[in-house]
């Protein structure tokens, strides 16, 4: 039998429902894994084992409330929890304890899920790294900003965790850590109670063992079906090298091409897709929007506690406050034009395949890596999935990104489930 902490969320929930195990036993197994590995991985910034066990015992005493009843979930530390600190990766909020839960946390509790603890985030979910390390090689970054959530799921400390993405903060760490992740299309998953960075870009995301686990969490959050049926017929897939292709390492380029080949071998129609020329400006335009909105979102912290901020985030705020309004407007004009083009393009394909990151997780902990292969899709408000399964020359994971339209999350997850099977058999 699979060790409890290595079970997928769906397997664990089903075992609890059948009476084959308990939530307390599952949480205990996860806590034992954390105790064995946390000194190396540093995924958690708040963990109270007895508090987690009390929740598990309460779940065991009550009838099943939802598809993840009794299953523990890690919560990125920019997401409010009424009974745990939410420090946002900053000394500014060292003593902050929110009065209420974020919507996504409340929904987890309402469905009988266990709030395991708070996972490490970069400072205000921007770029300054914290202490988390890649569980595959602790000399390498796990990515960011959802670093602790990705590392905790990858290291079998917890089967599910929340992250957020404003540029590449869900898909990139999932790629670096070798796990499945889903960034909902803009506005599709609840953000109430999540610290904003750039409100017109921010999206909630989920780290998981597989696409089925993503669907279970999405069902809890939205009422969508708890099961994803893979596409009944092989899908039409666009191989999208993007205008940033030259920034991908050879191993990453090969991984995307192998994934496309494996999909075609399994019956999919795969065609090369060349994006319109205007899409070549989206990465820079996304950075403009993030900087402009981020400066305004964090202005209070800048004014009230400037000495608590890193040099990187201070520079971002100061740059954002001086960005011309017209430049910000022009960035959104480009985005909206490309969003319309993108919607038309995805009328011909169920998904596009592209790199999730430039390559393997970089060595060192001074950077969380480059989000160049995520910025465009986030700016287009697309739904995104990281599909793991490839390995680079240093033995670290590589991820391939499946991209769907705004509001096309159901279709993307169905195709991703099909791809998960097709790529797993390759």
Secondary structure, 3 states (H helix, E strand, C coil): CCCHHHCCHHHHHHHHHCCCCCHHHHHHHHHHHHHHHHHHHCCEEECCHHHHHHHHHHHHHCCCCCCCCCCEEEEECCECCCCCCCCCCCHHHCCCCCCCCCHHHHHHHHCCCEEEEEECCCHHHCCCCCCCCCCCCCCECCCCCCHHHHHHHHCCCCCEEEEEECCCCCHHHHHHHCCEEEECCCCCCCCCCECCCCCCCCEEEEEECCHHHHHHHHHHHHCCCCCCCCCCCCCEEEEECCCCHHHCCHHHHHHHHHHHHHHHHCCCEEEEECCCHHHHHHHHHHHHHHHHHHHHHCHHHHHHCHHHCCHHHHHHHHHHHHCCHHHHHHHHHHHHHHHHHHHHHCCCCCEEEEECCCCCCCECCCCCCCCCCCHHHHHCCCEEEEEEEEECCCCCEEEEEEEECCCCHHHHHHHHHHHHHHHHCC
